[in-house]
Amino acid sequence: MPRYYFDTCDGDDAISDDEGIDLPDAESARRAAIGVLPDMARDKLPDGDRRIFAVSVRDADGSVVYSATLALTGEWQVQSAGS
């Protein structure tokens, strides 16, 4: 089973995956990459309303085989709600 490595960036910190995980194929790695983005956004929501989250998937040779980003933008629609 191939090993894939998931490097992430949450707008502040970039983390390089040195361990990786074994997955059946590249499509499984794609699904895992997409699945991690909402979790990253949830963890960083208290820090602000604008942020870009990114994940890159590398294969065992170190080649990036897939990448995805999630842009989070939030804004208050009433004047006093965020105060």
N, CA, C and O of each residue as an XYZ file, in Angstrom:
332
protein
N       0.845     -1.175      0.000
C       0.000      0.000      0.000
C       0.897      1.247      0.000
O       1.844      1.328      0.782
N       0.598      2.220     -0.878
C       1.435      3.417     -0.960
C       1.312      4.311      0.281
O       0.276      4.343      0.944
N       2.384      5.024      0.568
C       2.402      5.962      1.701
C       2.299      7.381      1.141
O       2.964      7.734      0.167
N       1.444      8.183      1.784
C       1.249      9.580      1.399
C       1.537     10.483      2.590
O       1.289     10.123      3.741
N       2.067     11.663      2.286
C       2.454     12.639      3.304
C       1.629     13.903      3.105
O       1.470     14.381      1.982
N       1.109     14.437      4.197
C       0.196     15.571      4.145
C       0.841     16.797      4.801
O       0.933     16.876      6.026
N       1.281     17.738      3.988
C       1.867     18.980      4.488
C       0.756     20.021      4.571
O      -0.018     20.183      3.628
N       0.676     20.725      5.697
C      -0.417     21.662      5.899
C       0.094     23.061      6.225
O       1.210     23.244      6.712
N      -0.759     24.040      5.940
C      -0.493     25.424      6.310
C      -1.829     26.054      6.695
O      -2.808     25.973      5.953
N      -1.849     26.688      7.876
C      -3.094     27.293      8.355
C      -3.066     28.819      8.307
O      -3.877     29.474      8.963
N      -2.158     29.377      7.551
C      -2.029     30.821      7.477
C      -0.987     31.357      8.441
O      -0.449     32.443      8.228
N      -0.698     30.618      9.493
C       0.338     30.995     10.458
C       1.490     29.999     10.430
O       2.656     30.376     10.310
N       1.145     28.740     10.540
C       2.144     27.680     10.666
C       2.094     26.723      9.482
O       1.017     26.320      9.044
N       3.263     26.366      8.971
C       3.384     25.332      7.943
C       3.989     24.102      8.604
O       5.024     24.179      9.268
N       3.330     22.975      8.412
C       3.786     21.730      9.032
C       4.064     20.708      7.942
O       3.195     20.404      7.126
N       5.278     20.183      7.937
C       5.679     19.152      6.985
C       5.501     17.786      7.643
O       6.012     17.540      8.736
N       4.783     16.916      6.977
C       4.498     15.574      7.490
C       5.700     14.669      7.236
O       6.059     14.412      6.086
N       6.312     14.195      8.298
C       7.467     13.304      8.168
C       7.108     11.833      8.330
O       7.933     10.961      8.057
N       5.881     11.549      8.772
C       5.472     10.163      9.024
C       4.635      9.586      7.896
O       4.888      8.469      7.442
N       3.642     10.337      7.440
C       2.765      9.858      6.384
C       1.816      8.777      6.857
O       1.896      8.299      7.988
N       0.913      8.405      5.960
C      -0.020      7.311      6.236
C      -0.160      6.456      4.982
O      -0.057      6.943      3.856
N      -0.395      5.184      5.208
C      -0.614      4.251      4.104
C      -2.072      4.326      3.679
O      -2.981      4.224      4.503
N      -2.279      4.506      2.386
C      -3.625      4.565      1.822
C      -3.655      3.719      0.556
O      -2.624      3.518     -0.085
N      -4.833      3.225      0.197
C      -4.922      2.333     -0.960
C      -4.504      2.965     -2.291
O      -3.926      2.294     -3.146
N      -4.805      4.279     -2.463
C      -4.525      4.910     -3.752
C      -4.552      6.428     -3.618
O      -4.842      6.964     -2.549
N      -4.245      7.110     -4.716
C      -4.195      8.573     -4.718
C      -5.571      9.185     -4.470
O      -5.667     10.247     -3.855
N      -6.615      8.549     -4.928
C      -7.969      9.057     -4.681
C      -8.280      9.068     -3.193
O      -8.915     10.003     -2.706
N      -7.852      8.064     -2.472
C      -8.035      8.031     -1.017
C      -7.247      9.158     -0.358
O      -7.713      9.759      0.610
N      -6.069      9.445     -0.873
C      -5.259     10.550     -0.354
C      -5.948     11.884     -0.624
O      -5.932     12.773      0.227
N      -6.546     12.027     -1.792
C      -7.290     13.249     -2.126
C      -8.434     13.455     -1.151
O      -8.618     14.556     -0.632
N      -9.207     12.404     -0.896
C     -10.336     12.511      0.040
C      -9.857     12.876      1.439
O     -10.490     13.681      2.122
N      -8.752     12.292      1.865
C      -8.203     12.597      3.192
C      -7.753     14.056      3.265
O      -7.961     14.723      4.279
N      -7.144     14.546      2.199
C      -6.683     15.937      2.171
C      -7.859     16.898      2.270
O      -7.817     17.861      3.036
N      -8.896     16.641      1.506
C     -10.079     17.499      1.545
C     -10.734     17.436      2.922
O     -11.237     18.443      3.420
N     -10.727     16.270      3.527
C     -11.348     16.094      4.838
C     -10.644     16.829      5.957
O     -11.280     17.189      6.948
N      -9.351     17.063      5.830
C      -8.598     17.726      6.905
C      -8.822     19.243      6.910
O      -8.659     19.877      7.953
N      -9.186     19.825      5.794
C      -9.323     21.278      5.713
C     -10.394     21.845      6.649
O     -10.114     22.824      7.340
N     -11.603     21.284      6.706
C     -12.594     21.827      7.652
C     -12.143     21.725      9.110
O     -12.438     22.611      9.912
N     -11.437     20.661      9.455
C     -10.923     20.530     10.824
C      -9.917     21.635     11.129
O      -9.925     22.201     12.222
N      -9.058     21.939     10.174
C      -8.091     23.018     10.361
C      -8.815     24.349     10.563
O      -8.434     25.141     11.425
N      -9.853     24.590      9.772
C     -10.603     25.843      9.878
C     -11.289     25.949     11.237
O     -11.271     27.013     11.856
N     -11.882     24.876     11.698
C     -12.548     24.880     13.010
C     -11.565     25.219     14.123
O     -11.898     25.963     15.045
N     -10.369     24.680     14.039
C      -9.363     24.918     15.075
C      -8.886     26.370     15.106
O      -8.489     26.860     16.163
N      -8.918     27.058     13.982
C      -8.392     28.420     13.901
C      -9.469     29.503     13.898
O      -9.132     30.687     13.914
N     -10.742     29.142     13.877
C     -11.812     30.135     13.813
C     -11.731     31.216     14.881
O     -11.968     32.380     14.558
N     -11.413     30.904     16.125
C     -11.368     31.973     17.126
C     -10.303     33.029     16.840
O     -10.354     34.111     17.424
N      -9.356     32.753     15.976
C      -8.252     33.677     15.713
C      -8.560     34.729     14.648
O      -7.720     35.589     14.383
N      -9.720     34.684     14.045
C     -10.035     35.687     13.036
C     -11.028     35.182     12.015
O     -11.391     34.006     12.000
N     -11.465     36.101     11.154
C     -12.497     35.787     10.179
C     -11.977     35.630      8.760
O     -12.765     35.383      7.847
N     -10.679     35.766      8.547
C     -10.116     35.610      7.201
C      -8.854     34.762      7.289
O      -7.900     35.086      7.997
N      -8.888     33.688      6.559
C      -7.725     32.797      6.609
C      -7.795     31.836      5.415
O      -8.880     31.481      4.953
N      -6.630     31.427      4.930
C      -6.556     30.414      3.876
C      -5.832     29.203      4.449
O      -4.745     29.318      5.016
N      -6.450     28.059      4.292
C      -5.897     26.790      4.761
C      -5.482     25.987      3.536
O      -6.178     25.985      2.520
N      -4.351     25.309      3.638
C      -3.849     24.554      2.488
C      -3.276     23.216      2.933
O      -2.736     23.080      4.031
N      -3.410     22.241      2.054
C      -2.803     20.930      2.276
C      -2.223     20.452      0.945
O      -2.851     20.588     -0.105
N      -1.028     19.898      1.009
C      -0.388     19.280     -0.156
C      -0.101     17.831      0.182
O       0.342     17.511      1.285
N      -0.358     16.966     -0.775
C      -0.128     15.534     -0.584
C       1.081     15.126     -1.412
O       1.130     15.348     -2.622
N       2.055     14.523     -0.737
C       3.244     14.008     -1.423
C       3.222     12.488     -1.419
O       2.713     11.862     -0.489
N       3.780     11.905     -2.474
C       3.932     10.452     -2.504
C       5.273     10.072     -1.875
O       6.004     10.943     -1.402
N       5.594      8.803     -1.866
C       6.823      8.316     -1.227
C       8.087      8.873     -1.890
O       9.144      8.917     -1.262
N       7.985      9.297     -3.152
C       9.130      9.887     -3.854
C       9.295     11.375     -3.550
O      10.274     11.991     -3.971
N       8.340     11.950     -2.819
C       8.395     13.370     -2.486
C       7.705     14.271     -3.488
O       7.731     15.493     -3.343
N       7.085     13.682     -4.510
C       6.377     14.476     -5.512
C       4.991     14.849     -5.002
O       4.277     14.008     -4.455
N       4.612     16.115     -5.184
C       3.266     16.542     -4.806
C       2.292     15.966     -5.827
O       2.410     16.219     -7.025
N       1.330     15.188     -5.337
C       0.360     14.550     -6.225
C      -1.006     15.219     -6.163
O      -1.841     15.018     -7.045
N      -1.235     16.020     -5.113
C      -2.521     16.695     -4.973
C      -2.360     17.850     -3.996
O      -1.594     17.757     -3.037
N      -3.075     18.929     -4.238
C      -3.103     20.026     -3.274
C      -4.494     20.643     -3.276
O      -5.192     20.636     -4.290
N      -4.883     21.173     -2.125
C      -6.198     21.791     -1.984
C      -6.088     22.961     -1.022
O      -5.259     22.961     -0.112
N      -6.940     23.960     -1.237
C      -7.007     25.099     -0.327
C      -8.458     25.361      0.044
O      -9.384     25.039     -0.701
N      -8.624     25.953      1.216
C      -9.941     26.365      1.693
C      -9.798     27.797      2.171
O      -8.996     28.080      3.061
N     -10.574     28.707      1.584
C     -10.549     30.110      2.001
C     -11.736     30.359      2.916
O     -12.880     30.081      2.558
N     -11.451     30.885      4.096
C     -12.493     31.205      5.067
C     -12.592     32.717      5.174
O     -11.614     33.394      5.489
N     -13.778     33.235      4.910
C     -14.031     34.659      5.055
C     -15.338     34.829      5.800
O     -16.378     34.324      5.379
N     -15.276     35.537      6.901
C     -16.482     35.815      7.672
C     -16.536     37.290      8.002
O     -15.506     37.923      8.232
N     -17.743     37.839      8.024
C     -17.887     39.235      8.406
C     -19.242     39.458      9.046
O     -20.251     38.876      8.647
N     -19.234     40.320     10.052
C     -20.473     40.675     10.730
C     -21.357     41.465      9.774
O     -20.857     42.290      9.009
N     -22.655     41.224      9.809
C     -23.604     41.923      8.952
C     -24.321     43.052      9.692
O     -25.067     43.820      9.086
N     -24.094     43.151     11.002
C     -24.659     44.246     11.795
C     -23.523     44.922     12.551
O     -22.544     44.267     12.908
N     -23.639     46.206     12.796
C     -22.583     46.996     13.408
C     -22.130     46.493     14.767
O     -20.925     46.365     14.983
N     -23.028     46.205     15.688
C     -22.654     45.928     17.076
C     -22.419     44.458     17.398
O     -22.042     44.145     18.527
N     -22.625     43.548     16.458
C     -22.539     42.111     16.750
C     -21.137     41.678     17.157
O     -21.008     40.811     18.022
N     -20.103     42.228     16.587
C     -18.741     41.806     16.891
C     -18.094     42.578     18.022
O     -16.970     42.265     18.413
N     -18.756     43.553     18.544
C     -18.158     44.392     19.596
C     -18.297     43.805     20.970
O     -17.841     44.402     21.946
